[in-house]
Amino acid sequence: MAFTINVNGQTHSVDVDGDTPLLWALRDVLGLTGTKFGCGVALCGACTVHLDGQATRSCVTTIDSIGTSEITTIEAINETEAGANIQKAWLDLEVVQCGYCQSGQIMSASALLASNPHPTDSDIDDAMSGNICRCGTYVRIRDAIKQAAAS
C-alpha cells in the first residue's frame, strides 16, 4: 500500500505495509541511513527521529500511524536552530567515540533544546534517558547540551 509521508520538508510516497516501522521506510525505501537500528523495541534510542518536533523512536512507529505529521531525521536537523547548535557543540567537545548512537543522541538533545532552551541537569537526564551509548560518552553529551543551550 502506498503512504505519503513528509520527511525533511519533502513529500515522499512509500509503498510498504501499514505496520512497517518508520525506521525501515526511512532507511530501506528513502535511503536516509543516518537513523540507525539498535534494539528494535524502543529501548536504546539509536532510531530517534522527530515527529512534529517530538523525539520519537522510529523502530516502533508504524507508517500507518504517522498521518500528516512532519518527520525530521538527522540528515536535516542542522536546519533547525537547536539542531545546528547541538551539532556544533558535539563537534566542539568531540562527543563522538564510535558514533553509532550519536544520531539518536543528537535528535533527542535537539528536541529537548527546541522545547526547553535552558534545561537543568534533571531536564537533560529526563530527555536523554533511554538513549544508550555503549562507549560511555554521557559526560561529553551532557556538556555539549549545556554548551548548545548557552549559545
C-alpha positions in Angstrom: 0.0 0.0 0.0 1.3 3.5 -0.8 1.6 6.0 2.0 2.5 9.7 1.6 4.9 10.9 4.3 6.6 14.3 4.8 10.2 13.8 5.6 12.7 16.7 6.0 10.3 19.1 4.3 9.7 16.9 1.2 6.7 14.7 0.4 7.5 11.1 -0.4 5.4 8.1 -1.4 6.4 4.9 0.2 4.9 1.6 -1.0 5.0 -0.5 2.2 2.7 -2.4 4.5 0.9 -0.2 7.1 2.6 -1.9 10.0 6.1 -1.2 8.6 8.2 0.7 11.1 9.1 4.2 10.0 12.8 3.3 10.5 12.7 0.8 7.7 10.8 3.2 5.4 13.4 5.8 6.0 16.5 3.6 5.6 15.4 1.0 3.0 12.9 2.9 0.9 14.1 6.5 1.1 17.8 5.8 1.6 18.1 8.0 4.7 20.6 5.8 6.6 21.6 8.3 9.3 18.8 6.9 11.5 20.2 3.7 13.0 18.7 0.4 14.0 19.7 -0.5 17.6 17.3 -2.7 19.5 14.0 -2.7 17.6 12.0 -2.2 20.8 12.4 1.5 21.5 14.9 0.9 24.4 18.2 2.3 23.0 17.4 5.5 21.2 19.5 4.9 18.1 16.5 5.2 15.8 15.2 8.5 17.2 13.7 11.0 14.8 11.4 14.0 15.3 7.7 13.6 14.7 6.2 17.1 14.7 9.2 18.2 16.7 8.9 15.4 19.4 11.7 12.9 19.8 10.2 9.6 18.6 11.5 6.0 18.3 11.1 5.2 14.7 11.6 1.4 15.2 8.2 1.1 16.8 6.4 3.9 15.0 4.4 2.4 12.1 3.9 4.1 8.8 0.1 4.0 9.1 0.3 5.9 12.4 2.1 8.9 11.0 -0.7 10.6 9.0 0.3 14.2 8.0 3.0 14.6 10.7 6.3 16.2 9.8 9.2 13.8 10.2 12.7 15.2 10.7 15.8 13.0 10.5 19.4 13.6 11.4 20.0 14.5 7.7 18.1 17.7 8.2 18.4 18.5 11.9 21.0 21.2 11.2 18.2 23.2 9.5 16.8 23.9 13.0 18.4 26.3 15.4 18.5 23.8 18.2 19.9 21.1 15.9 22.6 23.3 14.5 23.7 24.4 18.0 23.7 20.7 19.2 25.8 19.6 16.2 28.3 22.4 16.7 28.6 21.6 20.4 29.0 17.9 19.6 31.9 18.7 17.3 33.5 21.3 19.6 33.5 18.9 22.5 34.4 15.8 20.5 31.4 13.9 21.9 31.5 11.1 19.3 33.5 8.0 20.0 32.3 5.1 17.8 29.4 7.2 16.6 26.7 4.6 16.2 24.3 6.1 18.8 25.0 9.7 18.0 22.3 10.4 15.5 19.7 9.3 18.1 21.5 11.3 20.8 21.6 14.4 18.7 17.9 14.1 17.8 16.9 13.7 21.5 19.1 16.6 22.6 17.8 18.9 19.8 14.2 18.1 20.7 15.0 19.0 24.3 16.5 22.3 23.4 13.8 23.2 21.0 11.2 22.8 23.8 13.4 23.9 26.7 16.2 26.2 25.7 17.7 26.3 29.2 17.4 22.8 30.6 18.5 21.8 34.1 20.6 18.7 34.8 17.3 16.9 35.7 15.7 18.0 32.4 18.7 16.7 30.5 18.5 13.4 32.4 14.8 13.0 31.6 15.2 13.9 27.9 18.2 11.7 27.3 17.1 8.7 29.4 16.7 5.7 27.1 19.5 6.9 24.8 22.2 4.3 25.3 25.9 5.0 24.5 27.9 1.8 24.7 31.1 3.9 24.6 30.0 5.9 27.7 30.2 9.4 26.3 27.5 10.6 28.7 29.6 13.3 30.4 30.5 14.8 27.0 26.9 14.6 25.8 25.7 16.5 28.9 28.5 19.1 28.4 27.5 19.5 24.8 23.9 20.0 25.6 24.8 22.7 28.2 27.1 24.4 25.7 24.4 24.4 23.0 21.9 25.8 25.5 24.3 28.6 26.3 24.9 29.6 22.7 
